[in-house]
């Protein structure tokens, strides 16, 4: 029996300018949608700070007939505000959602309520039944604020038990961390799919800075290799495509159910990596 095609999905963040939004919708999206992903997702700023722009991008994509999943968190909002937003997505024909605890926006300090993703999942399920395919976040290298490895898995299980259908991981470069994480999740009684989140290497300096903040480890050998290229951006780009292609191939060959690409709103190198994997549209 031929192996089932892995689930491939692409993630955006909502652009800050109208020019950026137009480029995303008119250029980037048609190019990536031609690869026939299962869906796109659109992020939601800390504390809901990009609520309107997320809604705008999601609505435009849905009007174009694209399957899209908005990210959602409670942030500083009350149930009425979040419920109205959920209802508006239903009205637009949205059937997927990524439910997150979310981050507190800078300057809000302890004034923002902390609502766990499991509570948000339960809220969505109570309000909408089985309307949404709900994704939640998972952390193979463990969330930076987690008390322990086991407690982080406990919270993932709580999110899935609350009604989420599957999980998408924070990006990683150590394939062993992902499969060890799957083994530990299985031992904890988690049976739902955990899809691998992958970040193509676009701007290594930005990637390194972001990775330090979110707890994603970049292996020393990758850092050393990039440093060896100096200012040769073309070589860094080619190396990045090679490394991430190999990572994705190992994941798929070893049974990962799918890959979620953090595209950074760029067509390349995500498309190049996708085609390197032989994931031709329609297969």
Secondary structure, DSSP 8 states (H G I E B T S, - for coil): ------EEEEEE---SSHHHHHHIIIIIHHHHHTT--SEEEE---GGGTTHHHHHHHHHHHHHTT--EEEEE--TT--HHHHHHHHHHHHHTT--EEEE------TT-GGGS----HHHHHHHHHHHHTT-SEEEEEE-TT--TT-S-HHHHHHHHHHHHHTT--EEEE---S-HHHHHHHHHHHHHTT--S-EEEEE---S-HHHHHHHHHHHT----HHHHHHHHHTTT-HHHHHHHHHHHHHHHHHHHHHTT--EEEEE-TT-STTHHHHHHHTT--TT-
